[in-house]
Amino acid sequence: MKKFLQISALTLMIVSCLNAQNRPFPQSMDFNDCIKPEVNPENMAYYISEFYKYWRDTYLKPSGSTTGGYYIYAQGTGGPGTVTVSEAQGYGMIVFALMAGTGSYAEPDAKKYFDGMYRFLKAHPCRSSNNLMSWQVLSDGSGGETSYQDYSATDGDLDIAYAFVLAHYQWGSNGSINYLQEAKAVIDAIKRYEINPDSKRVMICDNSDWSSHPQRLQSRCSDWMAGHFRTYYEVTGDSFWNSVATTVYSTYNQLSSSYSSQTGLVPDFIDGQTPAPYSYSGKTHYSYDACRFPWRIGADFAHHGTSSAKSVCNKIANWLIDETSGDPKNIMAEYQLNGTPIGDFNSTAFTSPFLVACIADKSSTSQDFLNKGWNEIKMEKEEYYEDSINLLCMLILSGNWWKPEPYTEIDKENYNNLLADKRLKIIPNGDNKSFTISYSLSKSSVIRIGIYTLSGKLVQLLANEYQNRGNHTITASINNISLSNGAYIVSLVTSENSVNKKFSVIN
């Protein structure tokens, strides 16, 4: 019985059952006018992957009350009985959108986890809107979770909305969850309940009447996610969000000129028409809320090239490098706004965001500091809050937190994909009993090549090994693999990318 191959006219076909991504981890992007640790991108991807697996296995929990739901266990946050907070849900959703992929370092179940976290947050809305999450979720005492529509926490909602945009560009919005629609719904609710419409300041939590509310001028500096606001504008077309981003820097400049002119540091909270440190949590210094500020501002520069963000980052980084004598080991966990250390210990919740501030300065001094800092944080483990911040900062430091935007509009030269020409060729041999798979690697990598049914079942693993850069071929026998008539997929996966092609076996 004679059999031959019929190759699909589609040059590139991604099969949904294989959980295809538009931007599989790692992307290893180079951001304009930014530096990265001088480490091989694959080496950074390895350490991020190892840290991610620890973080996932330690903090990701299946819900006992929400079918198919997941949450990030926020140990030590929110008080007794709290199992998670909206802040943790936002962190987790961003991580899964960025770690998605089928390569050696990626998370093949990222979409499952992301969608499970979506189900969980929808089951726990806040008091003012079903599109905002209750700031805390409690144990129900019997293995499940409960919330009583408490107030929201703005930082969690900001990250959740942003994560939906990432998911839209990672997986598309034509599946069971319309990620883009969800993003817009959350963004609209944030605008209505969590942004002061007059001052354009980001508020601490939800309220429906900011004109007379006593907290109308209070704000948490770590919520000044200017890059998020620019993304909101890009997906909604609402210029309101550009005004909110501009307000971040005008408020910062007023605050810093009066309280941290030499350091650029910010307090956990501010209040007043003229911004001043506010003791909302019993602290008026640079502490465990404000520590996230340099990361948020560094992200705005990396993704949007905002000149004001560069100025803020440079101010903080210049002070920091001088304060620590160029050694990240000397970074302390808390500071007075004038730069005087308060704590006598180190924490990645402070070190990692400080390192993100350093990416905006291309000097050799900042590069050396960043290189040393990467080695300090890459395997340092603490608790939920510190580890989540560390993982997110490592993603942006390594170029693996990409700007959410349409794939076709991205300058593809910025991607260091291992598949040099993104083509996979399947060539029938003259004997009609075998075929040759040819491909090209632009970098050395561990590769995996398999033949799958259209339903995603592995028929034969052809290769799972380390290969050098360059052109490669693999010859496969139809009879030896026992391929019956029908359509199949050849899938080639590297540590940074995946590509699939359809072919048919016909009598």
N, C-alpha and C positions, 0 to 999 in steps of 0.2 A: 504494500500500500504506500503510495507516494504522498509525502506531505511537504508543504512549502510555507514560507513565511509571507504574510502580507503586512507591510508596515503602515501604520496609520499616517494619514496626511498631516496630522497634527504634529508639529515639531516638538512641542512641549505640552505635556498634559499632566496636570496635577489632579489626583484622585482624592475626592473628599474623604473617603473611608480611611485614607492614610494620614488624615489630619494635616493636610498641606497648609503651609504658612506663606504669606507674602514676604516676610522678613524673618527667616529662621535664625535662631541664635547659633553662633555669634555673628554679628554684623561688622564689628571692629571698625567703625567709622572714624574718619578724621574730621573733626569740626573746624570750621574756618577760624584761623587766628588763635587756635587753642593748642595746648600741649597735652600729651598723654604720658603715662609712665613709660620709660624706655625699656619695655619688656616685650618679648615676642608675643604677638596677638594670640597665638594658640596657647601659649603658656598662661596668659591672663584668663583666657576662656576656660582653661582647665581649673584654675583656682576658683573662679567664679562658680563653675559647675559644682565643684566639691563643697563650697560654702553653701550654695543653693540647696544641694541635697540634704545637708545637715539642717538648714533652716526649714525646709519642707517637712522633713521627717520629725522635727521637734515641735513645730508650731501649727502645721496644717491639721485640722481636725474635722472629721465628718460630723454633721449635725445630728443630734438625737431627736430633733423635733421637725426639721424641715427636710422632706424627702429629696434626696440628691443634693442636699446643701452642704457647704463647707464654710469654715471660718478659720481665722488665724487666732490661735489662743494667745491672748494678751496678758500673760502672767504678770501680776504686780501692777496692773493698770486698772484704774476705775474703782478700786476698793474691794472689800470682801464680797464674794459671790459673783464677781464679774468674770465672764468667760472670754468676752471680746469687746472691742470698741470699734466705732466706725473708722477711726484712724487706722487700725490694723487691717480692716477690710479694704481700705483704699491702697495701703501698701501692698497687700497680697495680690490684688487685681492687677496692679501695675507690674509686679514681678512676673506673674504668669503670662501676661501679654508679651513681655520682653524675652522670656526664657523659652518660648514655644519653638518647637522644631523636632526633627527626627534624627539629628546628627548625634555624634558621640557625647556632646556636652549639653545638649538641649533637653527640654522636658516634653516628651511626646503626649503627655496627658494634660498639658497646660490648658487647653480649651475646656476640658471636662472640669478642671478645678475652677477656672474662671467662671464658667456658667453656674457651677454650684455655689460660688460666692454671690453671684447675682441673685439666685433663688433665696439665699439666706438673708441678704440685705432687704429684699422685697418683703420678706416675712417679718421684718422688724423696723417699720417706719417710725419717724419721729412724730411729735405732737402736731406739727403744723402742716406737714405735707407727706403724702405717700411716696414722693420722689426723693425725700431726704431720709437718711437713716437715723434711728435713735442712737444717741452717742454711746450707750452701753447696752450690752445684752447680758443677762444674768443666768446662772444655773437655776433650773426649776427644782433641783433637789432630787431628781429621779433619772438623771442621765440626759435630760433634754435642756432646752434653753427657753427663756422667756424675756420679754421686754414689755414695758407699760407705756409705750409712746412717750418717752422722755424727750427732753429737748435735744437738738442736734449739736454736733461739733463741726464747725465749718471746715476744719482741715481735712476731716475724713470725707466729707461731701465733695470738696474740691478735687481730691485724688480720685474718688470714685467716678466723677464725671470725666476726668481726664483719661482714666483707664478705659472707659467705654469708647473714647475716640481711638485710643491705641488698638483696642479690639476690632474696631471697624476697619482699620487699615491693615490689621494682621490677618483677620479671617473673613472680612466682608460682613455685610448686614442682611444677607438674604436667607439666613438659616432660621432656626427656631427663635432666636433672639435678635431683634433689630438693634444692634449696638448703637448705631448713630442716632436712632430715634430715642433710645434710652439716655444717651449723652445729652441731647438737646432738652429732654424733660428735666433732667437733674440741673443742667445749667440754668434753665428758666427758674427753677425753684430756688437755686442759690441766689440769683439776682433779686428775687422777690423777698426772700426771708433772711439772707445772710450778708447782704451788702448795703451799707447806708447809702440811700439814693442821692443824698445831698452832698456828703463829704466824699463819697466813693471809697470809703474805708471798708476793709474786710472786717466783719464783725466776728465775735467769738462764737456765737450760736444763733439760733433762729429767733426772730421776732417779727411781728407783722406791722408794727408802728414805730419806726425809728425816729420820727420827728420829736417825740417827747420821752422816749425810753431813756432811763438813766445810763444805760450802757452804749448809747448811740455813738460815742466817740472813742470807745474802748476797742482795742484791736490787739491781736496776738501777732508778734513780728514773724513767727515761723509760718504764718498763714499768708505771707506776702509772696504768693506764687505767681510772679509776673509772667513767667513763661506759660503757665496754665491759662492765664487770662488772654494772652495772645492767641493761644490755640482755640479758646472759646470763640473769639472773634472770627477766626478762620472758618469754623464750622457753622456759625450762626449768621455771620455778616452784621452782627450787632455792635456798633462802634462804642457802646457802653463799656465793653470789656477793654478796649484800648485805653479808655479814660481811667479804669480801675488800675491798669498796669502803670500808667503814668503817675497816678496817685501814690503808688508804692514808693517811687523814687523821690517825689517831692516831700512826702512825709519822712522818709529816711533822711534826706538832706537836712531838714529842720531838726530832727532828733539828734543826728550825729554831730552837727555843728555845735550843739549845746552841751552834749554829754559824752561824746566819744570822738572828738575831732582827730585824735592821733591813732585810734585803734579801729574805728569803724564798727565797733561792736554794738549790739542792740540788746535791750532788756527783754524779758519774756513777754511783757505786756506794756502797752502804752494807754494813755488817756489824755483828754483835753484838746481844745481847739488848736493850741500850740502843743504838739506832742511831747509828753514827758513820761518817764518810767512810772508804771502803776503797779501797786502791790496786789494784783489779783490773786496770786497764789502764794503770797507771803514773801515774794522775792522781787527785787527791782534791779537785778543784775543779769548778766549773760549766763543763763542756767539751762535746765533740761528741756525747756521749750524753745528758747532762742537758738540753741545749738544747731538747729536745722536751717537757719537763715542762710548761711553761706552756700549750702547745697542748692537751695531754691533759686538764689540769684545767679549762681554759676550755671545752672541749667538754662536760665533765660539767655545768658550770653552764648552758651554752646549751641543752642537751637535757633536762636533768633538774632544773634550778633548785636544785641542791644548795647549801645555805648555806655549808658548809665550803669548797666550791670557790670561791665568791664571795670569802670571806675570804682564801684563798690568792692568788687573782688580784689582789685589791686591794693586798695587801701587796707583791707583786712589782711591780705597775704603779706604785704610788706611789713606790717606791724608784727605779725605772727612769726615770720622767719627771724626777725631781729630778736623778738622776745625769747624764742627757744634756742637761740644761737645756731640756727640752721639744722636742728635735730628734732624731728617729730616726736621722739620719745619724751621730750620735755613739755609737750602740750598737756595742760592741766584740764580737769573736768569742768571747772567754773571760773569765771573772771568777773571782777568789777568792770564797769564800762571803761575805766581808765587803763585797763590792762593788768591790774594787780591780780595775781592768782588767788583763788579762794580755796580750792581743793588742793590736796596733796597726792592725787592719784590721776591716772589716765583712763580715758574711756573712748571707744570708737564712736560713740554718739557725738563726741566733740571732734576727734581727730579726723574722721572721714569727711564730714562736711567742710572742715577747714581745708582739706586737700582739694576739694572741688573748687574752692575759691582760687587755688593756685593755677588752675588750667588757663586762666585768662592772661597770664604773664609768660611770655616766651623767653624770658631771661634764663641764663644758665643757673642762676641761684634758685629760681623757682623750680626748674627742671630737676636739679639735684635734690631739693626738698621733696618733690613729688615722688621721685624714684625711691627715696628712703621711706617715705610714708606708705607707699604701696606694700613694701615688704613688712611694714608694721601691722597693716590691717587685713592682709589677704587671708589669714587663717585665725584671726583673733575672735574668739567667741565669748559672749557675755549672756545677755538675756534678750527676751523678745524685742524690746524697744531698740536697744543698741544693735542687735544683730540685723534687724529689719533696715535700719538706717544705713548700716555698713554695707549690706548687700545692694541697696539702691544706689549708694554712692559709688561702689565698685562698678556698677553697670554704666554709669555715666563717665567715670574716669577712663574706662577701657573703650569707650566709643560704642557701647552696646545698648545704650538708651537712645534710640533713634527718635528724630522729630516726627510726630504723627502728621502725615501728609500723604496725598495720593502717590502711589508707587511710581506712576509714569512721570511724575514731576520731579522725582529725586534725581540729582546728579549722580548717575550710577558709577562714575569714576571714584566717588567717595567710598564705595563699598569694596572691601577686600575679599570678594567671594573666591572660593577655591576653584570653582569651575570656570576656567579661563574664558570660554566662549559660550557657556551656558547651554551647550549642545551635547546631546547623547545620541550616538548613531548605532543603529542595529542593521547589520549588513548580512543578507542571506548568502551562504556559500553555495558554490556550484553543485555540490552533491545533494542539495535539497534535504540534507540530514543534520545540518548544523548551521549556526549563525555566529557572527562576530559582533561583539559590543565594543565600540571604540569611544574614547573620551579623553579629555585633556585636563590636567590639574595645574593650576598656576602656583600652588604651594604644596609642599609635602603634607600628607594628612593620613589619618586613619580613614579608610573608606569601607563602605558596605554596599554590595551589589546583590540584589535578589530578584527573583521572578515571582510575581504575585498574581493571583486571580483578580478579577475586577472587584470582588467583594473584599479584597484586602488580605486574603489568606496567602501565607508564604508557601510557594511551591518548591523552590530550590534556592538555597543561599549559594551564590557563586563566588563571593569573595568577602572576607572580613579581616582586613589587614592594613598595615601601614605601607603606603606607597609614596615614592618620591614624586616631585613635580615633573610635568612633561606629559607626553602622549602614552596612552596605555590601550591594550586590547585584551579581551577575554573571549575565548571560543567556547561555545556551549553546544552540546549535542541534543537534538530534539528527542531522540530515542532514549538516551541515558537519563534525561530528566523526566521522561514519561509524560510528555505534553500531549494531551488529547486535543481534538479539534476545539477551537474556541479562541477567545480574546484574552490577552494577558498584559501585564504591566512589568516592564523592567524599571526598577527603582535604584538609583545611584545616590547614596547619602555620604556626604563628607562631614567634617566637624563644623562646617560653616554653611552648608547649603544642601539642597536636595533637588534632584531633577528626575522626572519619570517620563517614560515613553510607552505608548501602546503598540502592540503587534498582535497578529493573529496567526494561528496554525490552521491550515486548511488541507483537506485530502486532495 
